[in-house]
Each structure stands twice: as structure tokens, then as C-alpha cells.
Amino acid sequence: MDVLPLYQPRLIVVDDEVGLREMVAEYLERDNCSVRTASSGNSLDALLNQEDADLIVMDINMPGEDGLSILQRIRRTRSTPVVMLTAASNIADKIAGLEMGADDYMTKPFDLRELKTRIKAVLRRQPPAGNTVNEEHAIAPPKNIRPFGKMFVDLEARSLVHGNGACEPVTAMEFDLLQVFLQNPDRVLTRDRLLDLAHNRDNDSFDRSIDVRIARIRKKVEHNPSKPEALKTVRGVGYIHTPARRTA
């Protein structure tokens, strides 16, 4: 039987439709998930203050503060994976969600089995929760790190790290792209190849999603994102990671 990992993932489902929240929660709890529900951004904040989450499933179209605004707030301090729920065929919402750091998206109405599969895929790429930005309690840089622009990539913790050891929020799919570029230095990778290597074609990812995530990565790793040095565009082809040539 296709089940989620043996540990009990802590999930939060955010949607203003009580029937949908309860249906999704009940279904995922059958697969060893611990599921809490929230009807708004304020109730989500309260839940996260009580206990962190391993993944959030959140609707975009909600009264008051919408899902995109909530996601933008979350990404200022947390790298918690977020799967967004979008209206049918609304490509603008999908792109906006990716630009703000969503890890995946589902189109309403959706199949619960597919939602479970997407959640599993995101959780496989993400370490357990607790990776918040906190300069005061920053730890020393880990040993297994690789330089990438002005930042460092911790391959074991699957995180992006400042020189002082503080973690920078990075989504699971953004990290997958960083890892692919580290594995293929000085090699031009097409968007199609990146979709194969980083996303395993396990959803309806489109070429534009690669461009959006590259832009987000550049804001984090480049000294000047408008003139990238570590992650360059090869016009009409794709992207190339050029490691810095460090001198003694």
C-alpha cells in the first residue's frame, strides 16, 4: 500500500471551507499524519506558535488575508513547505505562488490520492521542521557545505547557509535545483533537463516554474541578482552554474 513516511508528519490544512478542511484532514490522518486545521491566517499563526509544522496545505482564495499574502509572511521567517490550492486553470496564481516560495500547487477540485502523493514528494525533499531564521542563535557553518555565490549549501541538512551559520529559508524545490547545479558545474542545463533532474516530472511543472525558482535563488545567492555570476542564463538554451575560482 502506498503510504506516507513512517514518522508522523505534522501537517496543517488552511482553508475557509470547513467541509474541505475536514475531508482532507480525515483522509491524511489515515496515512499516519498528524493534521491540524485552520480557517484563516490568524488561526494558522496561532497553530504555528503552539507547534511547528512539517508541511502546510493552503488555499489561495480566502476572505480577508488570502493565501498568497499568508505565504509571503511565512517565507520571511520559515522554510516550512507549502502546497497551495488554486482555482481551476489559474496560471497567474500558480506563478505568483512559486515566486513567493510555494513548493507545489494543486488545482481545485482535486483528487485526494494525488494530494497525498504530492505531499509525500515534498516531504521526501525536506528535513523535519524547525528550520527558522534566527541570527541570534545561528550555529557555526556545518562541515559538509559547498559554496554557491555568496552563500553555502549544506547538502546533509538540505539548507542554504550564510557565512555566519544562519539559515536562509529555501523551499524543497529550490534546494533540488541548487543540488542539481552543484552536481553539474560549468555545464549548461536546459529547462527541460532541469525539470527531469530536479522535479522528476512528478507533477505538471512547466518551463516557467524553472525561471521563477531561478529568480528566487538568485536573490538569495548572488551579490547582485541583476548581474548574476554564480547562476547565469545562457540565452535561448538554459542556465549554467559557474563556481567561483577561489584563490589562497
Number of C-alpha atoms within 10 A of each C-alpha: 3 9 12 20 13 9 9 14 23 18 23 24 23 26 25 18 12 12 10 13 21 16 11 17 19 14 15 22 15 11 16 16 19 17 22 18 22 20 18 20 23 11 13 20 14 11 16 11 10 9 11 18 21 21 24 24 24 32 25 23 16 17 11 9 13 16 24 23 14 18 22 15 13 19 21 13 14 21 26 27 29 27 22 24 25 23 15 12 10 10 12 10 19 21 18 13 26 24 18 20 28 28 24 24 25 22 17 12 10 12 10 13 12 12 19 17 16 18 23 16 18 20 18 12 15 22 17 17 17 13 19 17 17 13 13 7 9 14 13 12 17 15 9 11 18 17 18 23 20 15 21 22 25 20 17 11 14 19 23 26 28 19 12 12 17 20 25 24 23 26 28 27 22 22 23 19 20 24 18 15 25 19 11 14 15 15 13 18 21 17 18 14 13 20 19 12 16 19 17 12 13 11 14 10 14 12 13 12 16 24 18 18 22 19 16 19 19 20 13 20 24 18 15 12 17 10 11 18 20 22 25 17 16 12 7 7 12 17 22 20 24 20 17 12 5 5 4 2
